[in-house]
């Protein structure tokens, strides 16, 4: 009977060991599945963040280039106004300049 009970005890230990191994394997598989799920969720969050950052960047670029276009237009208008002012002033004093030059060229000094 002692050998039968020790045989029975060994069988129980082996069964308990197999059950423990199944539990460990199930836990390991669950852990791997959860890590994979966490990785996928993190990749989705990174992709969403990257898309949002890119959209913000594109919006800022569009705003700043719009300002740049407005600045260019403003500078063109200012430049045209200054050119027109210089032409007006040149035409106003050109007669006087020509007269002064004629006087200087034709006057003989000793």
Jmol script that loads the backbone (N, CA, C; Angstrom):
load data "model"
ATOM      1  N   UNK A   1       0.795  -1.168   0.000  1.00  0.00           N
ATOM      2  CA  UNK A   1       0.000   0.000   0.000  1.00  0.00           C
ATOM      3  C   UNK A   1       0.859   1.262   0.000  1.00  0.00           C
ATOM      4  N   UNK A   2       2.012   1.181   0.604  1.00  0.00           N
ATOM      5  CA  UNK A   2       2.918   2.316   0.652  1.00  0.00           C
ATOM      6  C   UNK A   2       3.413   2.655  -0.731  1.00  0.00           C
ATOM      7  N   UNK A   3       3.680   1.648  -1.518  1.00  0.00           N
ATOM      8  CA  UNK A   3       4.166   1.921  -2.852  1.00  0.00           C
ATOM      9  C   UNK A   3       3.042   2.458  -3.723  1.00  0.00           C
ATOM     10  N   UNK A   4       1.839   2.003  -3.479  1.00  0.00           N
ATOM     11  CA  UNK A   4       0.687   2.493  -4.223  1.00  0.00           C
ATOM     12  C   UNK A   4       0.392   3.952  -3.859  1.00  0.00           C
ATOM     13  N   UNK A   5       0.505   4.299  -2.588  1.00  0.00           N
ATOM     14  CA  UNK A   5       0.249   5.688  -2.196  1.00  0.00           C
ATOM     15  C   UNK A   5       1.385   6.591  -2.664  1.00  0.00           C
ATOM     16  N   UNK A   6       2.622   6.085  -2.677  1.00  0.00           N
ATOM     17  CA  UNK A   6       3.724   6.910  -3.172  1.00  0.00           C
ATOM     18  C   UNK A   6       3.597   7.060  -4.682  1.00  0.00           C
ATOM     19  N   UNK A   7       3.145   6.017  -5.356  1.00  0.00           N
ATOM     20  CA  UNK A   7       2.888   6.080  -6.796  1.00  0.00           C
ATOM     21  C   UNK A   7       1.765   7.082  -7.075  1.00  0.00           C
ATOM     22  N   UNK A   8       0.757   7.049  -6.228  1.00  0.00           N
ATOM     23  CA  UNK A   8      -0.368   7.977  -6.333  1.00  0.00           C
ATOM     24  C   UNK A   8       0.099   9.418  -6.084  1.00  0.00           C
ATOM     25  N   UNK A   9       0.980   9.602  -5.103  1.00  0.00           N
ATOM     26  CA  UNK A   9       1.524  10.920  -4.777  1.00  0.00           C
ATOM     27  C   UNK A   9       2.357  11.478  -5.916  1.00  0.00           C
ATOM     28  N   UNK A  10       3.131  10.596  -6.546  1.00  0.00           N
ATOM     29  CA  UNK A  10       3.954  11.029  -7.688  1.00  0.00           C
ATOM     30  C   UNK A  10       3.050  11.449  -8.844  1.00  0.00           C
ATOM     31  N   UNK A  11       1.998  10.680  -9.092  1.00  0.00           N
ATOM     32  CA  UNK A  11       1.044  11.012 -10.147  1.00  0.00           C
ATOM     33  C   UNK A  11       0.388  12.371  -9.868  1.00  0.00           C
ATOM     34  N   UNK A  12       0.033  12.589  -8.608  1.00  0.00           N
ATOM     35  CA  UNK A  12      -0.565  13.878  -8.236  1.00  0.00           C
ATOM     36  C   UNK A  12       0.415  15.026  -8.442  1.00  0.00           C
ATOM     37  N   UNK A  13       1.679  14.801  -8.073  1.00  0.00           N
ATOM     38  CA  UNK A  13       2.701  15.828  -8.265  1.00  0.00           C
ATOM     39  C   UNK A  13       2.916  16.125  -9.748  1.00  0.00           C
ATOM     40  N   UNK A  14       2.965  15.093 -10.556  1.00  0.00           N
ATOM     41  CA  UNK A  14       3.133  15.285 -11.996  1.00  0.00           C
ATOM     42  C   UNK A  14       1.935  16.047 -12.588  1.00  0.00           C
ATOM     43  N   UNK A  15       0.754  15.677 -12.156  1.00  0.00           N
ATOM     44  CA  UNK A  15      -0.449  16.372 -12.645  1.00  0.00           C
ATOM     45  C   UNK A  15      -0.433  17.836 -12.208  1.00  0.00           C
ATOM     46  N   UNK A  16      -0.030  18.096 -10.961  1.00  0.00           N
ATOM     47  CA  UNK A  16       0.041  19.468 -10.464  1.00  0.00           C
ATOM     48  C   UNK A  16       1.094  20.257 -11.221  1.00  0.00           C
ATOM     49  N   UNK A  17       2.219  19.588 -11.535  1.00  0.00           N
ATOM     50  CA  UNK A  17       3.284  20.264 -12.282  1.00  0.00           C
ATOM     51  C   UNK A  17       2.804  20.628 -13.694  1.00  0.00           C
ATOM     52  N   UNK A  18       2.087  19.700 -14.334  1.00  0.00           N
ATOM     53  CA  UNK A  18       1.562  19.978 -15.672  1.00  0.00           C
ATOM     54  C   UNK A  18       0.544  21.123 -15.632  1.00  0.00           C
ATOM     55  N   UNK A  19      -0.298  21.107 -14.632  1.00  0.00           N
ATOM     56  CA  UNK A  19      -1.292  22.180 -14.500  1.00  0.00           C
ATOM     57  C   UNK A  19      -0.590  23.521 -14.271  1.00  0.00           C
ATOM     58  N   UNK A  20       0.449  23.524 -13.434  1.00  0.00           N
ATOM     59  CA  UNK A  20       1.211  24.748 -13.185  1.00  0.00           C
ATOM     60  C   UNK A  20       1.869  25.227 -14.472  1.00  0.00           C
ATOM     61  N   UNK A  21       2.390  24.287 -15.260  1.00  0.00           N
ATOM     62  CA  UNK A  21       3.026  24.652 -16.533  1.00  0.00           C
ATOM     63  C   UNK A  21       2.001  25.265 -17.492  1.00  0.00           C
ATOM     64  N   UNK A  22       0.796  24.706 -17.524  1.00  0.00           N
ATOM     65  CA  UNK A  22      -0.272  25.259 -18.364  1.00  0.00           C
ATOM     66  C   UNK A  22      -0.635  26.679 -17.909  1.00  0.00           C
ATOM     67  N   UNK A  23      -0.706  26.874 -16.611  1.00  0.00           N
ATOM     68  CA  UNK A  23      -1.041  28.203 -16.072  1.00  0.00           C
ATOM     69  C   UNK A  23       0.047  29.214 -16.441  1.00  0.00           C
ATOM     70  N   UNK A  24       1.319  28.803 -16.306  1.00  0.00           N
ATOM     71  CA  UNK A  24       2.437  29.692 -16.651  1.00  0.00           C
ATOM     72  C   UNK A  24       2.410  30.014 -18.145  1.00  0.00           C
ATOM     73  N   UNK A  25       2.186  29.000 -18.977  1.00  0.00           N
ATOM     74  CA  UNK A  25       2.110  29.231 -20.426  1.00  0.00           C
ATOM     75  C   UNK A  25       0.959  30.166 -20.792  1.00  0.00           C
ATOM     76  N   UNK A  26      -0.188  29.954 -20.161  1.00  0.00           N
ATOM     77  CA  UNK A  26      -1.338  30.820 -20.432  1.00  0.00           C
ATOM     78  C   UNK A  26      -1.029  32.262 -20.020  1.00  0.00           C
ATOM     79  N   UNK A  27      -0.377  32.420 -18.866  1.00  0.00           N
ATOM     80  CA  UNK A  27      -0.009  33.767 -18.415  1.00  0.00           C
ATOM     81  C   UNK A  27       0.996  34.405 -19.364  1.00  0.00           C
ATOM     82  N   UNK A  28       1.968  33.617 -19.825  1.00  0.00           N
ATOM     83  CA  UNK A  28       2.979  34.119 -20.756  1.00  0.00           C
ATOM     84  C   UNK A  28       2.320  34.549 -22.072  1.00  0.00           C
ATOM     85  N   UNK A  29       1.400  33.732 -22.574  1.00  0.00           N
ATOM     86  CA  UNK A  29       0.694  34.070 -23.814  1.00  0.00           C
ATOM     87  C   UNK A  29      -0.162  35.320 -23.635  1.00  0.00           C
ATOM     88  N   UNK A  30      -0.828  35.427 -22.496  1.00  0.00           N
ATOM     89  CA  UNK A  30      -1.644  36.615 -22.225  1.00  0.00           C
ATOM     90  C   UNK A  30      -0.768  37.865 -22.160  1.00  0.00           C
ATOM     91  N   UNK A  31       0.399  37.721 -21.536  1.00  0.00           N
ATOM     92  CA  UNK A  31       1.325  38.849 -21.440  1.00  0.00           C
ATOM     93  C   UNK A  31       1.791  39.271 -22.834  1.00  0.00           C
ATOM     94  N   UNK A  32       2.150  38.323 -23.681  1.00  0.00           N
ATOM     95  CA  UNK A  32       2.583  38.625 -25.044  1.00  0.00           C
ATOM     96  C   UNK A  32       1.471  39.312 -25.837  1.00  0.00           C
ATOM     97  N   UNK A  33       0.245  38.810 -25.678  1.00  0.00           N
ATOM     98  CA  UNK A  33      -0.890  39.411 -26.381  1.00  0.00           C
ATOM     99  C   UNK A  33      -1.109  40.847 -25.915  1.00  0.00           C
ATOM    100  N   UNK A  34      -1.007  41.081 -24.614  1.00  0.00           N
ATOM    101  CA  UNK A  34      -1.205  42.429 -24.075  1.00  0.00           C
ATOM    102  C   UNK A  34      -0.091  43.367 -24.546  1.00  0.00           C
ATOM    103  N   UNK A  35       1.152  42.881 -24.580  1.00  0.00           N
ATOM    104  CA  UNK A  35       2.257  43.701 -25.076  1.00  0.00           C
ATOM    105  C   UNK A  35       2.056  44.070 -26.545  1.00  0.00           C
ATOM    106  N   UNK A  36       1.578  43.108 -27.331  1.00  0.00           N
ATOM    107  CA  UNK A  36       1.322  43.370 -28.744  1.00  0.00           C
ATOM    108  C   UNK A  36       0.211  44.417 -28.895  1.00  0.00           C
ATOM    109  N   UNK A  37      -0.849  44.279 -28.091  1.00  0.00           N
ATOM    110  CA  UNK A  37      -1.950  45.233 -28.135  1.00  0.00           C
ATOM    111  C   UNK A  37      -1.473  46.622 -27.716  1.00  0.00           C
ATOM    112  N   UNK A  38      -0.652  46.693 -26.668  1.00  0.00           N
ATOM    113  CA  UNK A  38      -0.130  47.978 -26.202  1.00  0.00           C
ATOM    114  C   UNK A  38       0.738  48.631 -27.276  1.00  0.00           C
ATOM    115  N   UNK A  39       1.537  47.820 -27.952  1.00  0.00           N
ATOM    116  CA  UNK A  39       2.387  48.336 -29.023  1.00  0.00           C
ATOM    117  C   UNK A  39       1.544  48.909 -30.154  1.00  0.00           C
ATOM    118  N   UNK A  40       0.490  48.198 -30.548  1.00  0.00           N
ATOM    119  CA  UNK A  40      -0.393  48.675 -31.614  1.00  0.00           C
ATOM    120  C   UNK A  40      -1.085  49.974 -31.216  1.00  0.00           C
ATOM    121  N   UNK A  41      -1.542  50.051 -29.953  1.00  0.00           N
ATOM    122  CA  UNK A  41      -2.187  51.275 -29.476  1.00  0.00           C
ATOM    123  C   UNK A  41      -1.205  52.439 -29.471  1.00  0.00           C
ATOM    124  N   UNK A  42       0.016  52.174 -29.055  1.00  0.00           N
ATOM    125  CA  UNK A  42       1.039  53.227 -29.042  1.00  0.00           C
ATOM    126  C   UNK A  42       1.344  53.701 -30.459  1.00  0.00           C
ATOM    127  N   UNK A  43       1.417  52.766 -31.407  1.00  0.00           N
ATOM    128  CA  UNK A  43       1.668  53.151 -32.794  1.00  0.00           C
ATOM    129  C   UNK A  43       0.532  54.003 -33.341  1.00  0.00           C
ATOM    130  N   UNK A  44      -0.709  53.685 -32.969  1.00  0.00           N
ATOM    131  CA  UNK A  44      -1.847  54.495 -33.404  1.00  0.00           C
ATOM    132  C   UNK A  44      -1.773  55.893 -32.822  1.00  0.00           C
ATOM    133  N   UNK A  45      -1.413  55.981 -31.530  1.00  0.00           N
ATOM    134  CA  UNK A  45      -1.291  57.288 -30.887  1.00  0.00           C
ATOM    135  C   UNK A  45      -0.182  58.111 -31.527  1.00  0.00           C
ATOM    136  N   UNK A  46       0.932  57.468 -31.824  1.00  0.00           N
ATOM    137  CA  UNK A  46       2.049  58.173 -32.466  1.00  0.00           C
ATOM    138  C   UNK A  46       1.629  58.664 -33.845  1.00  0.00           C
ATOM    139  N   UNK A  47       0.926  57.829 -34.598  1.00  0.00           N
ATOM    140  CA  UNK A  47       0.469  58.224 -35.935  1.00  0.00           C
ATOM    141  C   UNK A  47      -0.502  59.402 -35.847  1.00  0.00           C
ATOM    142  N   UNK A  48      -1.405  59.357 -34.879  1.00  0.00           N
ATOM    143  CA  UNK A  48      -2.354  60.465 -34.705  1.00  0.00           C
ATOM    144  C   UNK A  48      -1.625  61.745 -34.305  1.00  0.00           C
ATOM    145  N   UNK A  49      -0.674  61.634 -33.394  1.00  0.00           N
ATOM    146  CA  UNK A  49       0.099  62.802 -32.974  1.00  0.00           C
ATOM    147  C   UNK A  49       0.893  63.368 -34.138  1.00  0.00           C
ATOM    148  N   UNK A  50       1.515  62.478 -34.908  1.00  0.00           N
ATOM    149  CA  UNK A  50       2.306  62.920 -36.058  1.00  0.00           C
ATOM    150  C   UNK A  50       1.419  63.631 -37.084  1.00  0.00           C
ATOM    151  N   UNK A  51       0.223  63.099 -37.324  1.00  0.00           N
ATOM    152  CA  UNK A  51      -0.700  63.727 -38.270  1.00  0.00           C
ATOM    153  C   UNK A  51      -1.133  65.101 -37.765  1.00  0.00           C
ATOM    154  N   UNK A  52      -1.418  65.207 -36.466  1.00  0.00           N
ATOM    155  CA  UNK A  52      -1.813  66.493 -35.890  1.00  0.00           C
ATOM    156  C   UNK A  52      -0.669  67.502 -35.975  1.00  0.00           C
ATOM    157  N   UNK A  53       0.546  67.058 -35.660  1.00  0.00           N
ATOM    158  CA  UNK A  53       1.704  67.951 -35.728  1.00  0.00           C
ATOM    159  C   UNK A  53       1.943  68.410 -37.159  1.00  0.00           C
ATOM    160  N   UNK A  54       1.792  67.510 -38.121  1.00  0.00           N
ATOM    161  CA  UNK A  54       1.971  67.869 -39.531  1.00  0.00           C
ATOM    162  C   UNK A  54       0.902  68.868 -39.975  1.00  0.00           C
ATOM    163  N   UNK A  55      -0.330  68.661 -39.531  1.00  0.00           N
ATOM    164  CA  UNK A  55      -1.408  69.594 -39.875  1.00  0.00           C
ATOM    165  C   UNK A  55      -1.132  70.973 -39.281  1.00  0.00           C
ATOM    166  N   UNK A  56      -0.688  71.014 -38.029  1.00  0.00           N
ATOM    167  CA  UNK A  56      -0.344  72.295 -37.398  1.00  0.00           C
ATOM    168  C   UNK A  56       0.792  72.980 -38.152  1.00  0.00           C
ATOM    169  N   UNK A  57       1.796  72.205 -38.535  1.00  0.00           N
ATOM    170  CA  UNK A  57       2.931  72.755 -39.274  1.00  0.00           C
ATOM    171  C   UNK A  57       2.473  73.324 -40.622  1.00  0.00           C
ATOM    172  N   UNK A  58       1.661  72.564 -41.343  1.00  0.00           N
ATOM    173  CA  UNK A  58       1.181  73.033 -42.648  1.00  0.00           C
ATOM    174  C   UNK A  58       0.340  74.298 -42.502  1.00  0.00           C
ATOM    175  N   UNK A  59      -0.469  74.355 -41.424  1.00  0.00           N
ATOM    176  CA  UNK A  59      -1.285  75.552 -41.198  1.00  0.00           C
ATOM    177  C   UNK A  59      -0.391  76.759 -40.934  1.00  0.00           C
ATOM    178  N   UNK A  60       0.637  76.573 -40.115  1.00  0.00           N
ATOM    179  CA  UNK A  60       1.554  77.681 -39.813  1.00  0.00           C
ATOM    180  C   UNK A  60       2.324  78.115 -41.049  1.00  0.00           C
ATOM    181  N   UNK A  61       2.728  77.158 -41.869  1.00  0.00           N
ATOM    182  CA  UNK A  61       3.431  77.497 -43.103  1.00  0.00           C
ATOM    183  C   UNK A  61       2.505  78.295 -44.023  1.00  0.00           C
ATOM    184  N   UNK A  62       1.254  77.860 -44.110  1.00  0.00           N
ATOM    185  CA  UNK A  62       0.297  78.573 -44.956  1.00  0.00           C
ATOM    186  C   UNK A  62       0.057  79.990 -44.439  1.00  0.00           C
ATOM    187  N   UNK A  63      -0.050  80.125 -43.114  1.00  0.00           N
ATOM    188  CA  UNK A  63      -0.254  81.455 -42.538  1.00  0.00           C
ATOM    189  C   UNK A  63       0.947  82.349 -42.777  1.00  0.00           C
ATOM    190  N   UNK A  64       2.144  81.821 -42.565  1.00  0.00           N
ATOM    191  CA  UNK A  64       3.340  82.654 -42.711  1.00  0.00           C
ATOM    192  C   UNK A  64       3.596  82.991 -44.173  1.00  0.00           C
ATOM    193  N   UNK A  65       3.326  82.062 -45.090  1.00  0.00           N
ATOM    194  CA  UNK A  65       3.526  82.387 -46.496  1.00  0.00           C
ATOM    195  C   UNK A  65       2.445  83.357 -46.964  1.00  0.00           C
ATOM    196  N   UNK A  66       1.286  83.307 -46.363  1.00  0.00           N
ATOM    197  CA  UNK A  66       0.252  84.299 -46.676  1.00  0.00           C
ATOM    198  C   UNK A  66       0.708  85.673 -46.239  1.00  0.00           C
ATOM    199  N   UNK A  67       1.318  85.757 -45.069  1.00  0.00           N
ATOM    200  CA  UNK A  67       1.872  87.027 -44.603  1.00  0.00           C
ATOM    201  C   UNK A  67       2.990  87.481 -45.519  1.00  0.00           C
ATOM    202  N   UNK A  68       3.789  86.547 -45.975  1.00  0.00           N
ATOM    203  CA  UNK A  68       4.893  86.869 -46.860  1.00  0.00           C
ATOM    204  C   UNK A  68       4.355  87.457 -48.162  1.00  0.00           C
ATOM    205  N   UNK A  69       3.303  86.862 -48.688  1.00  0.00           N
ATOM    206  CA  UNK A  69       2.690  87.378 -49.910  1.00  0.00           C
ATOM    207  C   UNK A  69       2.132  88.771 -49.693  1.00  0.00           C
ATOM    208  N   UNK A  70       1.529  89.003 -48.523  1.00  0.00           N
ATOM    209  CA  UNK A  70       1.006  90.331 -48.218  1.00  0.00           C
ATOM    210  C   UNK A  70       2.149  91.334 -48.089  1.00  0.00           C
ATOM    211  N   UNK A  71       3.246  90.910 -47.477  1.00  0.00           N
ATOM    212  CA  UNK A  71       4.407  91.795 -47.339  1.00  0.00           C
ATOM    213  C   UNK A  71       4.997  92.141 -48.696  1.00  0.00           C
ATOM    214  N   UNK A  72       5.096  91.162 -49.568  1.00  0.00           N
ATOM    215  CA  UNK A  72       5.623  91.411 -50.910  1.00  0.00           C
ATOM    216  C   UNK A  72       4.729  92.407 -51.638  1.00  0.00           C
ATOM    217  N   UNK A  73       3.436  92.208 -51.550  1.00  0.00           N
ATOM    218  CA  UNK A  73       2.492  93.109 -52.221  1.00  0.00           C
ATOM    219  C   UNK A  73       2.608  94.522 -51.659  1.00  0.00           C
ATOM    220  N   UNK A  74       2.699  94.623 -50.324  1.00  0.00           N
ATOM    221  CA  UNK A  74       2.837  95.945 -49.682  1.00  0.00           C
ATOM    222  C   UNK A  74       4.125  96.621 -50.134  1.00  0.00           C
ATOM    223  N   UNK A  75       5.226  95.868 -50.183  1.00  0.00           N
ATOM    224  CA  UNK A  75       6.503  96.443 -50.612  1.00  0.00           C
ATOM    225  C   UNK A  75       6.458  96.883 -52.077  1.00  0.00           C
ATOM    226  N   UNK A  76       5.787  96.109 -52.911  1.00  0.00           N
ATOM    227  CA  UNK A  76       5.654  96.502 -54.318  1.00  0.00           C
ATOM    228  C   UNK A  76       4.886  97.817 -54.446  1.00  0.00           C
ATOM    229  N   UNK A  77       3.823  97.960 -53.675  1.00  0.00           N
ATOM    230  CA  UNK A  77       3.033  99.194 -53.711  1.00  0.00           C
ATOM    231  C   UNK A  77       3.862 100.380 -53.225  1.00  0.00           C
ATOM    232  N   UNK A  78       4.592 100.183 -52.121  1.00  0.00           N
ATOM    233  CA  UNK A  78       5.432 101.255 -51.590  1.00  0.00           C
ATOM    234  C   UNK A  78       6.525 101.639 -52.584  1.00  0.00           C
ATOM    235  N   UNK A  79       7.136 100.628 -53.220  1.00  0.00           N
ATOM    236  CA  UNK A  79       8.197 100.893 -54.195  1.00  0.00           C
ATOM    237  C   UNK A  79       7.650 101.657 -55.391  1.00  0.00           C
ATOM    238  N   UNK A  80       6.501 101.241 -55.895  1.00  0.00           N
ATOM    239  CA  UNK A  80       5.884 101.949 -57.023  1.00  0.00           C
ATOM    240  C   UNK A  80       5.571 103.395 -56.655  1.00  0.00           C
ATOM    241  N   UNK A  81       5.087 103.621 -55.429  1.00  0.00           N
ATOM    242  CA  UNK A  81       4.784 104.985 -54.988  1.00  0.00           C
ATOM    243  C   UNK A  81       6.059 105.825 -54.916  1.00  0.00           C
ATOM    244  N   UNK A  82       7.134 105.258 -54.415  1.00  0.00           N
ATOM    245  CA  UNK A  82       8.403 106.005 -54.333  1.00  0.00           C
ATOM    246  C   UNK A  82       8.958 106.303 -55.724  1.00  0.00           C
ATOM    247  N   UNK A  83       8.860 105.339 -56.633  1.00  0.00           N
ATOM    248  CA  UNK A  83       9.326 105.561 -58.006  1.00  0.00           C
ATOM    249  C   UNK A  83       8.520 106.684 -58.650  1.00  0.00           C
ATOM    250  N   UNK A  84       7.219 106.658 -58.459  1.00  0.00           N
ATOM    251  CA  UNK A  84       6.372 107.704 -59.031  1.00  0.00           C
ATOM    252  C   UNK A  84       6.728 109.066 -58.439  1.00  0.00           C
ATOM    253  N   UNK A  85       6.977 109.120 -57.136  1.00  0.00           N
ATOM    254  CA  UNK A  85       7.365 110.373 -56.477  1.00  0.00           C
ATOM    255  C   UNK A  85       8.687 110.891 -57.056  1.00  0.00           C
ATOM    256  N   UNK A  86       9.668 110.001 -57.249  1.00  0.00           N
ATOM    257  CA  UNK A  86      10.963 110.417 -57.814  1.00  0.00           C
ATOM    258  C   UNK A  86      10.796 110.927 -59.245  1.00  0.00           C
ATOM    259  N   UNK A  87       9.953 110.275 -60.032  1.00  0.00           N
ATOM    260  CA  UNK A  87       9.720 110.732 -61.409  1.00  0.00           C
ATOM    261  C   UNK A  87       9.079 112.115 -61.418  1.00  0.00           C
ATOM    262  N   UNK A  88       8.125 112.304 -60.508  1.00  0.00           N
ATOM    263  CA  UNK A  88       7.455 113.606 -60.425  1.00  0.00           C
ATOM    264  C   UNK A  88       8.455 114.698 -60.033  1.00  0.00           C
ATOM    265  N   UNK A  89       9.276 114.415 -59.030  1.00  0.00           N
ATOM    266  CA  UNK A  89      10.277 115.393 -58.590  1.00  0.00           C
ATOM    267  C   UNK A  89      11.299 115.659 -59.693  1.00  0.00           C
ATOM    268  N   UNK A  90      11.722 114.616 -60.407  1.00  0.00           N
ATOM    269  CA  UNK A  90      12.693 114.790 -61.483  1.00  0.00           C
ATOM    270  C   UNK A  90      12.110 115.652 -62.596  1.00  0.00           C
ATOM    271  N   UNK A  91      10.879 115.401 -62.967  1.00  0.00           N
ATOM    272  CA  UNK A  91      10.272 116.205 -64.031  1.00  0.00           C
ATOM    273  C   UNK A  91      10.046 117.647 -63.573  1.00  0.00           C
ATOM    274  N   UNK A  92       9.820 117.848 -62.275  1.00  0.00           N
ATOM    275  CA  UNK A  92       9.595 119.202 -61.749  1.00  0.00           C
ATOM    276  C   UNK A  92      10.880 120.028 -61.765  1.00  0.00           C
ATOM    277  N   UNK A  93      12.016 119.402 -61.443  1.00  0.00           N
ATOM    278  CA  UNK A  93      13.253 120.187 -61.356  1.00  0.00           C
ATOM    279  C   UNK A  93      14.174 120.002 -62.554  1.00  0.00           C
ATOM    280  N   UNK A  94      13.782 119.207 -63.533  1.00  0.00           N
ATOM    281  CA  UNK A  94      14.667 118.951 -64.672  1.00  0.00           C
ATOM    282  C   UNK A  94      14.978 120.232 -65.456  1.00  0.00           C
ATOM    283  N   UNK A  95      14.010 121.105 -65.610  1.00  0.00           N
ATOM    284  CA  UNK A  95      14.247 122.362 -66.337  1.00  0.00           C
ATOM    285  C   UNK A  95      15.309 123.195 -65.617  1.00  0.00           C
ATOM    286  N   UNK A  96      15.217 123.285 -64.289  1.00  0.00           N
ATOM    287  CA  UNK A  96      16.191 124.044 -63.521  1.00  0.00           C
ATOM    288  C   UNK A  96      17.583 123.412 -63.608  1.00  0.00           C
ATOM    289  N   UNK A  97      17.666 122.109 -63.566  1.00  0.00           N
ATOM    290  CA  UNK A  97      18.952 121.414 -63.649  1.00  0.00           C
ATOM    291  C   UNK A  97      19.583 121.645 -65.014  1.00  0.00           C
ATOM    292  N   UNK A  98      18.783 121.553 -66.060  1.00  0.00           N
ATOM    293  CA  UNK A  98      19.296 121.769 -67.420  1.00  0.00           C
ATOM    294  C   UNK A  98      19.802 123.200 -67.553  1.00  0.00           C
ATOM    295  N   UNK A  99      19.068 124.153 -67.029  1.00  0.00           N
ATOM    296  CA  UNK A  99      19.497 125.553 -67.095  1.00  0.00           C
ATOM    297  C   UNK A  99      20.801 125.758 -66.341  1.00  0.00           C
ATOM    298  N   UNK A 100      20.929 125.175 -65.164  1.00  0.00           N
ATOM    299  CA  UNK A 100      22.140 125.329 -64.376  1.00  0.00           C
ATOM    300  C   UNK A 100      23.329 124.702 -65.106  1.00  0.00           C
ATOM    301  N   UNK A 101      23.137 123.536 -65.692  1.00  0.00           N
ATOM    302  CA  UNK A 101      24.212 122.891 -66.441  1.00  0.00           C
ATOM    303  C   UNK A 101      24.627 123.724 -67.652  1.00  0.00           C
ATOM    304  N   UNK A 102      23.655 124.268 -68.358  1.00  0.00           N
ATOM    305  CA  UNK A 102      23.939 125.100 -69.534  1.00  0.00           C
ATOM    306  C   UNK A 102      24.752 126.326 -69.125  1.00  0.00           C
ATOM    307  N   UNK A 103      24.362 126.907 -67.997  1.00  0.00           N
ATOM    308  CA  UNK A 103      25.079 128.098 -67.492  1.00  0.00           C
ATOM    309  C   UNK A 103      26.531 127.736 -67.135  1.00  0.00           C
ATOM    310  N   UNK A 104      26.715 126.602 -66.467  1.00  0.00           N
ATOM    311  CA  UNK A 104      28.050 126.204 -66.058  1.00  0.00           C
ATOM    312  C   UNK A 104      28.940 125.882 -67.253  1.00  0.00           C
ATOM    313  N   UNK A 105      28.364 125.280 -68.263  1.00  0.00           N
ATOM    314  CA  UNK A 105      29.142 124.918 -69.438  1.00  0.00           C
ATOM    315  C   UNK A 105      29.479 126.134 -70.280  1.00  0.00           C
ATOM    316  N   UNK A 106      28.583 127.046 -70.366  1.00  0.00           N
ATOM    317  CA  UNK A 106      28.805 128.210 -71.251  1.00  0.00           C
ATOM    318  C   UNK A 106      29.520 129.353 -70.568  1.00  0.00           C
ATOM    319  N   UNK A 107      29.667 129.338 -69.286  1.00  0.00           N
ATOM    320  CA  UNK A 107      30.346 130.422 -68.588  1.00  0.00           C
ATOM    321  C   UNK A 107      31.837 130.144 -68.598  1.00  0.00           C
ATOM    322  N   UNK A 108      32.595 131.175 -69.031  1.00  0.00           N
ATOM    323  CA  UNK A 108      34.041 131.053 -69.085  1.00  0.00           C
ATOM    324  C   UNK A 108      34.621 131.853 -67.929  1.00  0.00           C
ATOM    325  N   UNK A 109      35.479 131.213 -67.152  1.00  0.00           N
ATOM    326  CA  UNK A 109      36.118 131.884 -66.042  1.00  0.00           C
ATOM    327  C   UNK A 109      37.587 132.050 -66.332  1.00  0.00           C
ATOM    328  N   UNK A 110      38.123 133.184 -65.871  1.00  0.00           N
ATOM    329  CA  UNK A 110      39.548 133.440 -66.055  1.00  0.00           C
ATOM    330  C   UNK A 110      40.345 132.927 -64.907  1.00  0.00           C
TER     331      UNK A 110
END
end "model"
wireframe off; spacefill off
backbone 0.3
color backbone group
